[in-house]
Amino acid sequence: MRTDAPGNESWAQALGGYPSTHILKPQLPGSFATVIFHEEYGSRLARALGLAQFDVVIADFAGLPTLVVERVERVERVERCERSDAGRVHQEDMNQALGASGNEKYQSIRGAESLRRIADVVERHARPQDLVTLARMVVFTVGIGNFDIRAKNLGLLHTAAGSIQLAPTTMWCRRHTCRVTANSPSQ
């Protein structure tokens, strides 16, 4: 988690159930080495288009480049949310919202998830503007070549004030989509 004292920004491990403030994704070796850079770029582009409200940077931790993503399910990041225990906001992924379990999570084998069903959940339970946001997110992810926009990467935030809204996704680059090898062009 990030600790910001005046003039002294540093990082610490969240212990004892204290909520973390960021997700750290260290650079992977080999053919996946560029993934964090693609995801950082995709996140910045999504933010510029109004699809993401969280901060993302590449930081250096003892010589290891690391993608640092601000957590979206914390009180400070959720609009119109009252303070809750330890700053957490309940997040429900779309598999949970659809009641999907086991093989039902995989559309390729006739699972329960589909964009139509996800849109129905958003339309029934979230804010009216969230359905438009979902459509924009899908168009954007396809446009950048991310075909991993799936129920596990989409969700709903349930605020302490009782409102439900579409959770912002932080998955703007799929590992297999962004994979670059010596024998193939960037995908």
C-alpha positions as CSV (number, residue, x, y, z in Angstrom):
1,M,0.0,0.0,0.0
2,R,1.1,3.5,-0.6
3,T,1.8,5.8,2.4
4,D,1.8,9.4,1.6
5,A,3.2,11.6,4.3
6,P,4.0,15.2,3.4
7,G,7.3,15.1,1.4
8,N,7.7,11.3,2.0
9,E,5.9,8.9,-0.4
10,S,6.7,5.3,0.3
11,W,5.4,1.8,0.0
12,A,4.4,-0.7,2.7
13,Q,2.8,-4.2,2.8
14,A,-0.8,-4.2,4.0
15,L,-1.0,-6.5,7.0
16,G,-3.7,-7.7,9.4
17,G,-6.6,-7.3,7.0
18,Y,-5.8,-3.6,6.3
19,P,-6.9,-2.8,2.8
20,S,-4.3,-2.4,0.2
21,T,-4.4,0.7,-2.0
22,H,-2.7,-0.6,-5.2
23,I,-2.2,-3.8,-7.1
24,L,1.5,-4.5,-8.1
25,K,2.2,-6.5,-11.2
26,P,5.9,-7.1,-11.6
27,Q,7.4,-7.6,-15.1
28,L,7.4,-11.2,-16.2
29,P,10.3,-12.8,-17.9
30,G,10.6,-13.9,-21.5
31,S,7.9,-13.4,-24.1
32,F,5.6,-11.8,-21.4
33,A,8.2,-9.0,-20.5
34,T,6.2,-6.3,-22.4
35,V,2.8,-7.1,-20.9
36,I,3.0,-4.5,-18.1
37,F,3.9,-1.8,-20.6
38,H,1.0,-2.7,-22.9
39,E,-1.4,-2.7,-20.0
40,E,-0.1,0.6,-18.7
41,Y,-0.5,2.2,-22.1
42,G,-4.0,0.7,-22.5
43,S,-5.0,2.0,-19.1
44,R,-3.7,5.5,-19.9
45,L,-5.6,5.5,-23.2
46,A,-8.8,4.3,-21.4
47,R,-8.4,7.1,-18.9
48,A,-8.0,9.7,-21.6
49,L,-11.3,8.4,-23.1
50,G,-13.1,8.6,-19.8
51,L,-13.3,4.8,-19.3
52,A,-10.9,4.6,-16.4
53,Q,-10.6,6.8,-13.3
54,F,-7.7,5.1,-11.6
55,D,-4.0,5.9,-11.7
56,V,-1.5,3.5,-13.2
57,V,2.3,3.9,-13.5
58,I,5.4,1.8,-14.1
59,A,7.5,2.0,-11.0
60,D,10.9,0.5,-10.2
61,F,11.2,-1.9,-7.2
62,A,14.8,-2.9,-6.6
63,G,15.5,-2.9,-10.4
64,L,12.3,-4.7,-11.3
65,P,9.8,-2.7,-13.5
66,T,6.4,-3.1,-11.9
67,L,2.9,-2.0,-13.1
68,V,1.3,-0.1,-10.2
69,V,-2.5,0.0,-10.5
70,E,-4.6,2.1,-8.0
71,R,-7.4,-0.2,-6.6
72,V,-10.8,0.8,-7.8
73,E,-12.9,-0.9,-5.0
74,R,-11.8,1.5,-2.3
75,V,-14.0,4.2,-0.7
76,E,-11.9,7.1,-2.1
77,R,-12.3,5.8,-5.7
78,V,-16.1,5.3,-5.6
79,E,-18.5,8.2,-6.2
80,R,-21.2,9.0,-3.6
81,C,-20.0,6.3,-1.2
82,E,-20.2,6.7,2.5
83,R,-17.2,5.6,4.7
84,S,-17.3,1.9,5.5
85,D,-15.1,-0.4,7.5
86,A,-11.5,-0.1,6.5
87,G,-12.3,1.7,3.3
88,R,-13.5,-1.3,1.3
89,V,-16.4,-1.3,-1.1
90,H,-18.0,-4.6,-2.0
91,Q,-17.3,-5.7,-5.5
92,E,-19.2,-8.5,-7.2
93,D,-17.8,-9.9,-10.5
94,M,-20.2,-10.7,-13.2
95,N,-19.8,-14.5,-12.7
96,Q,-21.2,-14.0,-9.2
97,A,-23.9,-11.6,-10.5
98,L,-24.9,-14.2,-13.1
99,G,-24.8,-17.1,-10.6
100,A,-22.2,-18.9,-12.8
101,S,-20.1,-21.6,-11.3
102,G,-17.8,-24.3,-12.6
103,N,-18.0,-24.7,-16.4
104,E,-20.9,-22.2,-16.5
105,K,-18.2,-19.5,-16.4
106,Y,-16.9,-20.4,-19.9
107,Q,-19.0,-19.3,-22.8
108,S,-17.0,-21.4,-25.2
109,I,-18.5,-24.5,-23.6
110,R,-22.1,-23.2,-23.4
111,G,-21.6,-21.3,-20.2
112,A,-23.9,-18.9,-18.5
113,E,-22.0,-15.7,-19.3
114,S,-22.6,-13.7,-22.4
115,L,-22.5,-10.0,-23.2
116,R,-26.3,-9.9,-23.4
117,R,-26.7,-11.4,-20.0
118,I,-24.1,-9.1,-18.5
119,A,-25.8,-6.1,-20.1
120,D,-29.1,-7.3,-18.6
121,V,-27.6,-7.3,-15.1
122,V,-26.2,-3.8,-15.6
123,E,-29.5,-2.5,-17.0
124,R,-31.5,-4.0,-14.1
125,H,-29.2,-3.2,-11.2
126,A,-26.7,-0.4,-12.0
127,R,-27.1,3.3,-12.9
128,P,-28.7,4.1,-16.3
129,Q,-25.4,5.5,-17.7
130,D,-23.5,2.3,-16.8
131,L,-25.1,0.4,-19.8
132,V,-23.5,3.0,-22.1
133,T,-20.2,2.7,-20.3
134,L,-20.3,-1.1,-20.6
135,A,-20.8,-0.7,-24.4
136,R,-17.9,1.8,-24.6
137,M,-15.7,-0.5,-22.6
138,V,-16.4,-3.4,-25.0
139,V,-15.8,-1.4,-28.1
140,F,-12.6,0.0,-26.7
141,T,-11.2,-3.4,-25.6
142,V,-11.9,-4.9,-29.0
143,G,-10.4,-1.8,-30.6
144,I,-7.1,-2.3,-28.8
145,G,-7.1,-6.1,-29.4
146,N,-8.0,-7.2,-25.9
147,F,-10.4,-10.1,-26.3
148,D,-10.3,-10.9,-22.6
149,I,-13.1,-8.7,-21.5
150,R,-15.1,-11.4,-19.7
151,A,-17.3,-11.8,-16.7
152,K,-14.4,-12.2,-14.3
153,N,-13.0,-8.8,-15.4
154,L,-16.3,-7.0,-15.2
155,G,-18.3,-6.3,-12.1
156,L,-20.6,-4.2,-9.9
157,L,-19.7,-2.0,-6.9
158,H,-22.1,-2.1,-4.0
159,T,-21.6,1.1,-2.0
160,A,-22.4,1.6,1.7
161,A,-25.0,4.2,0.6
162,G,-26.9,1.4,-1.1
163,S,-26.2,2.3,-4.8
164,I,-24.9,-0.2,-7.3
165,Q,-22.7,0.9,-10.2
166,L,-20.6,-0.8,-12.9
167,A,-17.1,-1.3,-11.6
168,P,-14.3,0.1,-13.7
169,T,-12.2,-2.7,-15.2
170,T,-8.4,-2.6,-14.8
171,M,-7.8,-5.2,-17.5
172,W,-6.9,-3.3,-20.6
173,C,-4.4,-5.8,-22.1
174,R,-4.6,-9.6,-22.3
175,R,-1.3,-11.4,-21.9
176,H,-1.8,-13.5,-25.0
177,T,-3.0,-10.6,-27.0
178,C,0.0,-8.4,-26.1
179,R,2.5,-11.1,-26.5
180,V,5.5,-10.2,-28.6
181,T,8.0,-12.8,-29.8
182,A,11.1,-12.5,-31.9
183,N,9.4,-14.3,-34.8
184,S,6.1,-12.4,-34.9
185,P,5.0,-8.8,-35.1
186,S,3.4,-7.1,-32.2
187,Q,-0.2,-8.2,-31.9
